[in-house]
C-alpha cells in the first residue's frame, strides 16, 4: 500500500519534469500548474497550514509562459477585460 506522502513526492518530481520539458512548453507547463493547484487545494482541504495553500496557488500563474496569456487575450477582450492600458515613463528622473 502506497502512502500519500510518496504520492506527493512523485507528483512534485513529475511537475519539475513538466516545467523543464523542452517540447510542448505551453501545454506541459499548464498541466504542471494545474497539478500544483490541485495539490495546494488538497493541502488546504486536509491540513491546517494557514494561508500557505492560497498564496502558493496565487503565485503559480507566474510559471506559465507568455504564450498562454496571449492565447487567453481574445477571451479577456470578449469578457470586457481588454480595456486596461499600462503607461510607462522610461525616463522618469527618480
C-alpha positions in Angstrom: 0.0 0.0 0.0 1.4 3.4 -1.0 1.2 6.2 1.4 0.1 9.7 0.4 3.5 11.1 1.3 5.0 9.1 -1.6 2.3 10.2 -4.0 3.0 13.9 -3.2 6.8 13.2 -3.6 6.2 11.6 -7.1 3.8 14.5 -8.1 6.5 17.0 -7.2 9.1 15.2 -9.3 6.7 14.9 -12.3 5.9 18.6 -12.1 9.5 19.6 -12.2 10.0 17.4 -15.3 7.0 19.0 -16.9 8.2 22.6 -16.1 11.6 22.0 -17.7 10.4 20.0 -20.7 11.9 21.4 -23.9 8.9 20.5 -26.1 5.2 21.4 -25.8 6.2 24.0 -23.3 2.9 25.9 -23.1 0.6 22.8 -22.7 3.0 20.9 -20.4 3.5 23.9 -18.1 -0.3 24.5 -18.0 -0.7 20.8 -16.9 2.1 21.3 -14.3 0.4 24.4 -12.9 -3.0 22.6 -12.7 -1.4 19.7 -10.9 0.3 22.0 -8.4 -3.0 23.9 -7.9 -4.8 20.7 -7.1 -2.0 19.7 -4.8 -2.4 23.0 -2.9 -6.1 22.6 -2.9 -5.7 19.2 -1.3 -3.4 20.8 1.3 -6.0 23.4 2.1 -8.7 20.8 2.5 -6.8 18.3 4.6 -4.2 20.2 6.6 -4.1 23.3 8.8 -1.4 25.3 7.1 -3.0 28.8 7.2 -2.5 30.8 4.1 0.2 28.7 2.6 -2.1 27.0 0.1 -3.8 30.2 -1.1 -0.5 32.1 -1.5 1.1 29.1 -3.3 -1.9 28.8 -5.6 -2.0 32.6 -6.3 1.7 32.6 -7.3 1.5 29.6 -9.7 0.4 31.5 -12.8 3.9 33.2 -12.8 5.2 29.8 -14.0 3.2 30.0 -17.2 4.8 31.2 -20.4 3.6 34.4 -22.1 2.1 32.4 -25.0 -0.5 31.0 -22.5 -1.7 34.5 -21.7 -1.6 35.6 -25.3 -4.0 32.7 -26.1 -6.3 33.9 -23.4 -6.3 37.5 -24.6 -9.2 37.2 -27.1 -11.4 35.7 -24.4 -10.5 38.5 -22.0 -11.5 41.1 -24.6 -14.8 39.4 -25.2 -15.5 39.3 -21.4 -14.7 43.0 -21.0 -11.2 42.9 -19.6 -9.4 44.3 -22.6 -9.7 48.0 -21.7 -6.7 48.1 -19.4 -3.7 50.2 -20.5 -0.4 50.5 -18.7 1.6 53.6 -19.2 5.3 53.6 -18.5 7.6 56.5 -18.2 11.0 55.2 -19.1 13.0 58.4 -18.5 11.5 59.2 -15.1 14.1 61.1 -13.1 13.7 59.2 -9.8 
